[in-house]
Amino acid sequence: METLIDYFIRVASYDWWIVAIELILIGLVVYWAVDFLEGTRGERLFRGVIFILIVGFLALKLVVGRFEFERLQYLYNGFLIGVLIIAVAAFQPEVRRALMRIGQSSFISSAPHQLSRTVEELVSAIIDLSAKRIGAIIVIERRVALGEFIETGVRLDARVTAALLKTIFQPGTALHDMAVIIRADRIVAARVQLPLAEDAGVDSASLGSRHRAAIGITTGSDAVCLVVSEETGTISFVENGKLNRIVDEAGLKRRLANILA
């Protein structure tokens, strides 16, 4: 208890604005890490590691400050190095994604001509698939990361093109089944397994597995889905768990432009 009181007295002796800036910076780093990992398997692991480190640090400071267990402190320092090595290995996909995001210029990826090209490629693919009655489901990721679903599929990391999308969904190809996930102007993964909507929330008699999967993923995240019916060729736009039929190409372009912008 005395050690804890001494700690707060020492902190009180610092300039308040320096402490405030440090706390804000630490909070921003933690928030960025949690926000970046949200929706991935690494999110729970990150929270667990942070909890262990904070609890272990506070307990060690109190015990060592009280009883001077120097060997215990030495072992804990070695433990921290081990945790760092394990974390790097465990977070390898997330670290790679973070480095790629840092290296990618945001102003280039959001350029108007690139946005327009992505919309044109998507619309061209959807219209052609609809005309040929080839079933398809395309998920467009927004703020909530879909990492845990991407891990169930086959990673591609390719530019969005109509030719590639039509090839992926062509019946008989290795990736035609299940969903494609798009992030900005990149096709992140194909053959992705999505959660189906609950039977109580949809009319299972009138909706197929693709539409139910679209409702399921958009209910649990802010993603949107484009679905092409294999039976009728109808194009559906799904957002917030609500399914809307697309009747014209212009309406589809407007919706995609607003989302990708």
C-alpha positions in Angstrom: 0.0 0.0 0.0 2.8 2.4 0.9 4.5 1.6 -2.5 1.3 2.5 -4.3 0.9 5.8 -2.4 4.5 6.7 -3.1 3.9 6.1 -6.8 0.9 8.5 -6.9 2.9 11.1 -5.0 5.7 10.8 -7.5 3.2 11.1 -10.4 1.6 14.2 -8.8 5.0 15.9 -8.8 5.1 15.9 -12.6 3.8 18.7 -14.8 0.1 17.8 -15.4 0.2 18.7 -19.1 3.1 16.3 -19.7 1.2 13.4 -17.9 -1.9 14.3 -20.0 0.0 14.2 -23.3 1.5 10.9 -22.4 -1.8 9.4 -21.4 -3.4 10.7 -24.6 -0.7 9.2 -26.8 -0.8 5.9 -25.0 -4.6 5.8 -25.4 -4.4 6.6 -29.1 -1.9 3.8 -29.7 -4.0 1.3 -27.9 -7.2 2.5 -29.6 -5.5 2.3 -33.0 -4.3 -1.3 -32.3 -7.8 -2.4 -31.1 -9.5 -0.7 -34.0 -7.1 -2.2 -36.5 -7.5 -5.7 -35.1 -11.3 -5.5 -34.7 -13.0 -8.3 -36.4 -10.0 -10.5 -36.5 -8.8 -13.4 -34.4 -5.9 -11.3 -33.2 -8.3 -8.9 -31.4 -9.0 -11.3 -28.5 -5.3 -12.3 -28.3 -4.2 -8.7 -28.2 -6.6 -7.9 -25.3 -5.4 -11.0 -23.4 -1.7 -10.0 -23.9 -2.4 -6.4 -22.7 -4.3 -7.7 -19.7 -1.5 -10.1 -18.7 1.2 -7.4 -19.1 -0.7 -4.7 -17.1 -1.6 -7.0 -14.3 1.8 -8.6 -14.2 3.6 -5.2 -14.2 1.4 -3.7 -11.4 1.7 -6.9 -9.3 5.5 -7.1 -9.8 6.0 -3.4 -8.9 4.0 -3.8 -5.7 5.7 -7.0 -4.7 9.3 -6.0 -5.6 8.9 -2.6 -4.1 7.7 -4.2 -0.9 9.9 -7.2 -0.5 12.8 -6.5 -3.0 12.4 -9.8 -4.9 15.2 -9.0 -7.4 15.3 -12.4 -9.0 11.6 -12.3 -9.6 12.0 -9.0 -11.4 14.8 -10.5 -13.5 12.6 -13.5 -14.5 9.7 -11.1 -15.4 12.0 -9.1 -17.7 12.8 -12.4 -19.5 9.1 -13.2 -19.6 8.5 -9.9 -21.4 11.0 -10.7 -24.1 9.3 -14.1 -24.6 5.9 -12.5 -24.8 7.2 -10.0 -27.4 8.6 -12.9 -29.6 5.4 -14.9 -29.3 3.3 -11.8 -30.1 5.3 -11.1 -33.3 4.7 -14.7 -34.4 1.0 -14.7 -33.4 0.2 -11.3 -35.0 2.1 -12.1 -38.2 -0.9 -11.6 -40.6 -1.9 -8.4 -38.7 1.7 -7.0 -38.7 2.0 -7.7 -42.5 -1.4 -5.9 -43.1 -0.3 -2.9 -41.0 3.0 -2.5 -42.9 1.1 -2.8 -46.2 -1.4 -0.1 -45.1 1.4 2.2 -43.9 3.2 1.8 -47.2 0.1 2.4 -49.3 -0.7 6.1 -49.9 -4.2 6.8 -48.8 -4.6 9.7 -51.2 -3.7 7.5 -54.1 -6.0 4.7 -53.1 -9.0 7.0 -52.8 -8.3 8.9 -56.0 -11.5 9.7 -58.0 -10.3 7.9 -61.2 -9.5 4.8 -59.2 -12.9 4.9 -57.5 -14.6 5.3 -60.8 -12.7 2.4 -62.3 -13.5 0.1 -59.4 -17.2 0.9 -59.7 -17.2 0.3 -63.5 -15.5 -3.0 -63.1 -17.9 -4.1 -60.4 -21.0 -3.1 -62.3 -19.7 -4.7 -65.5 -19.1 -8.0 -63.7 -22.5 -8.0 -61.9 -24.5 -7.1 -65.0 -22.8 -9.9 -67.0 -23.2 -12.5 -64.3 -26.9 -11.5 -64.0 -27.5 -11.8 -67.7 -25.9 -15.3 -67.7 -27.7 -16.2 -64.4 -24.5 -17.1 -62.7 -24.8 -17.0 -58.9 -22.5 -14.7 -57.1 -22.0 -12.9 -53.7 -19.6 -10.0 -53.3 -19.0 -8.5 -49.9 -17.6 -4.9 -49.7 -15.8 -4.3 -46.5 -16.2 -0.9 -44.8 -15.0 0.2 -41.4 -15.5 -3.1 -39.5 -12.7 -5.4 -40.5 -13.8 -8.9 -41.8 -10.5 -10.6 -41.0 -12.0 -13.6 -39.3 -14.0 -14.4 -42.4 -11.2 -13.7 -44.8 -9.1 -16.3 -43.0 -11.7 -19.0 -44.0 -11.2 -18.3 -47.7 -8.4 -18.1 -50.2 -6.4 -14.9 -50.1 -5.9 -13.1 -53.5 -5.0 -9.4 -53.0 -5.7 -8.5 -56.6 -7.1 -5.4 -58.2 -10.9 -5.4 -58.8 -11.5 -6.3 -62.5 -14.6 -7.6 -64.2 -12.7 -10.3 -65.9 -11.3 -11.7 -62.6 -14.7 -11.6 -60.8 -16.4 -13.4 -63.7 -13.7 -16.0 -63.7 -14.0 -16.6 -60.0 -17.7 -17.1 -60.1 -17.7 -19.2 -63.3 -19.3 -22.6 -62.4 -16.7 -25.4 -62.2 -13.8 -23.2 -61.1 -12.0 -23.9 -57.8 -13.1 -20.6 -56.2 -16.6 -20.1 -57.6 -18.4 -21.3 -54.4 -19.2 -19.0 -51.5 -18.2 -15.3 -51.3 -15.6 -12.7 -52.5 -14.5 -9.9 -50.2 -13.5 -6.6 -51.5 -11.5 -3.9 -49.6 -11.3 -0.5 -51.3 -10.1 -1.4 -54.9 -8.7 -4.9 -54.0 -10.2 -8.3 -54.1 -8.9 -9.6 -50.7 -10.1 -13.2 -50.7 -12.4 -15.6 -52.5 -14.3 -18.7 -51.5 -15.0 -17.1 -48.1 -17.5 -18.8 -45.8 -20.1 -16.4 -44.4 -22.5 -16.8 -41.5 -26.1 -17.5 -42.5 -29.0 -15.4 -41.2 -31.1 -17.0 -38.5 -34.2 -18.8 -39.7 -36.4 -16.6 -37.4 -35.1 -13.4 -39.1 -35.7 -14.4 -42.7 -38.2 -16.3 -44.9 -36.1 -19.4 -45.6 -38.7 -20.6 -48.1 -38.1 -17.6 -50.5 -34.4 -17.0 -50.0 -31.4 -19.1 -51.0 -28.1 -19.6 -49.1 -26.4 -16.7 -50.8 -29.1 -14.2 -49.8 -29.1 -15.6 -46.3 -25.3 -15.3 -46.1 -25.5 -11.7 -47.3 -28.1 -10.9 -44.6 -26.0 -12.6 -42.0 -22.7 -10.8 -42.7 -24.4 -7.4 -43.1 -26.3 -7.8 -39.8 -23.2 -8.5 -37.8 -21.0 -5.7 -39.5 -21.3 -2.6 -41.6 -20.3 -4.4 -44.8 -22.6 -4.4 -47.8 -23.3 -7.2 -50.2 -24.1 -7.7 -53.9 -25.9 -10.9 -54.7 -26.8 -12.4 -58.0 -29.5 -15.0 -58.0 -28.6 -18.2 -59.9 -32.3 -19.0 -60.5 -33.5 -15.7 -61.7 -30.5 -13.5 -62.4 -31.9 -10.9 -60.1 -29.4 -8.5 -58.5 -29.8 -7.7 -54.8 -28.2 -5.1 -52.7 -27.9 -6.0 -49.0 -27.1 -3.5 -46.2 -27.8 -3.6 -42.4 -29.5 -7.0 -42.9 -32.0 -5.5 -45.4 -32.3 -6.8 -48.9 -33.2 -4.5 -51.8 -33.6 -5.6 -55.5 -31.6 -3.6 -58.0 -33.7 -2.9 -61.2 -31.4 -0.7 -63.2 -27.6 -0.3 -63.8 -27.6 3.4 -62.9 -29.0 2.7 -59.5 -26.3 0.1 -58.9 -23.6 2.6 -59.9 -24.9 5.2 -57.5 -25.0 2.9 -54.6 -21.5 1.5 -55.2 -20.1 5.0 -55.7 -21.5 6.2 -52.4 -20.2 3.1 -50.5 -16.7 3.1 -52.0 -16.3 6.8 -51.6 
